[in-house]
């Protein structure tokens, strides 16, 4: 992947748009804006690495963020292309009506991106032994176990494959081919603001054993650093009210049992699930072999470690209430209240029943450890407007941190839609600016000739 050098950045001097983060939103924005003829710079904190599901590759890019002292944590991918390097490919659609009420049209983008990327459900005929065992057990207990839409190319790949899942890295490569510049190992520390308008950023880049501070200018800056980094960056740079209500994190965990005679292979995690109450969901948690190895080794589940084909996993996820805080040092802290614990208990009991119905033995779980996603710290209508712009002119925010509170599903497809909508706004705005500038230039030429 081509990257810009310091000399090239110095020659460019000023970009039309600087994008902080190369994940789902950043890569989508870079692609659309670069294709629209804008000078785009993408700054990525992680490195540029080859992406696959080998144990060593996952360890190199996975970054765990702890959410307090209850054992909860969330995982993100620090790498060019962001966290889709680690995700499962689930594609929950945005609630278009909810966005429309905020003045944002994502419905058009949703239709377009579904066509382009071929969003589809896993064909029932290709459900593996493990999800089928969950489906049969759950339905016998009265739960509607349904397949979910996925960002997976099922037509091209007859069996499970990491490369079958869409990744933001694909869009990032498209952006670079269209002329965008990329700088990796670049941590943005400061948004340069002058007279109420953003004019650039400062970032630190690793150089040997030290760091080098760089400043680059841009007409617009889009913060797309992700739901765990964006709130802190905004707050550190003077955007008021970030995190005032606390946050939610969709907590959950997974249970695993060994089913005698089950012969399962790698499959797409989360491709099927059951909603057992408005705020409690069960889902397929049968991870691929490499991640299974990491999890079982980390939890010292040695019996399950060596029984991958027969190990059946089911996940529990709940919608928790707002609470906790983003502390001044940037650390998250969250405690579950009694209502949250009741939901988790309900989910665990039903998950246990499903595993037992499927014939699982030696059932174990990892306790309350996983947070699905962090949200609610940045709000459309409060911290950003319908153009995703903050109180600072030219400073926009577009990533999972600004998804409306009522949308708790897997965020990837929603983020792509938001990014495309914002890119369309900015391209329209820039075209209008350029037209006005050309008219003024033509007028000056007429006056000069006169």
Buried (B, 14 or more C-beta within 10 A) or exposed (E): EEBBEEEEBEEBEEBBBBBBBBBBBBBBBBBBBBBBBBBBBBBBBBEBBEBEBEEEBBEBBBBEBBBBEBBBBBBBBBBBBBBBBBBBBBBBBBBBEBBEEBEBBBBEBBEEBBEEBBBBBBEEEBBBBBBBBBBEBBBEBEBEBEBBBBBBBBEEEEEBBBEBBBBBBBBBBBBBEBBBBBBBBBBBBBBBBEEEEBBBBBBBBEEEEEBEEBEBBBBBBBBBBBBBBBBBBBBBBEBEBBBEBBBBBBBBBBBBBBBEEBEBBBBBBBBBBBBBEEBBBBBBBBBBBBBBBBBBEEBEBEEBBEBBBBBBBBBBBBBBEEBBBBEEEBEBBBEBEEEBBBBBEBBBEBBBBBBBBBBBEBBBBBEBBBBBBBBBBBBBEEBBBBBBBBEBEBBBBBBBBBBBEEBBBBBBBBBBBBBBBBBBBBBEEBEEEEEEEEEEEEEEEEEEEE
